[in-house]
């Protein structure tokens, strides 16, 4: 489990490596990628459900 100390160290390292202005952009892009992944998984599940229903008929 990641604790508070580890999160602080990771954030500080990120600021040193990428700069403070790059971190919000990076976090935003991770959020968008997560949304796209969830959308794709949902579409894939719906497509699989539709395909299995057609095969049963």
Phi, psi and omega in degrees: 000137180274128180262181181297318181298317180296320179297318179297317180295318179296316179296317180295318178297319178298319179295321179293316184285317189250345184091149185295329182285337181279335184296316177297323177296318179296315179297320179296318180292326176294319178298318178294320178296321178297316179298317179296320179297312179298321178296316179295320178296320179295315179296321179295320179294319179294319180295319179295320179296316180297318181295317180292327177293323179292322181292328180289333184283000000 
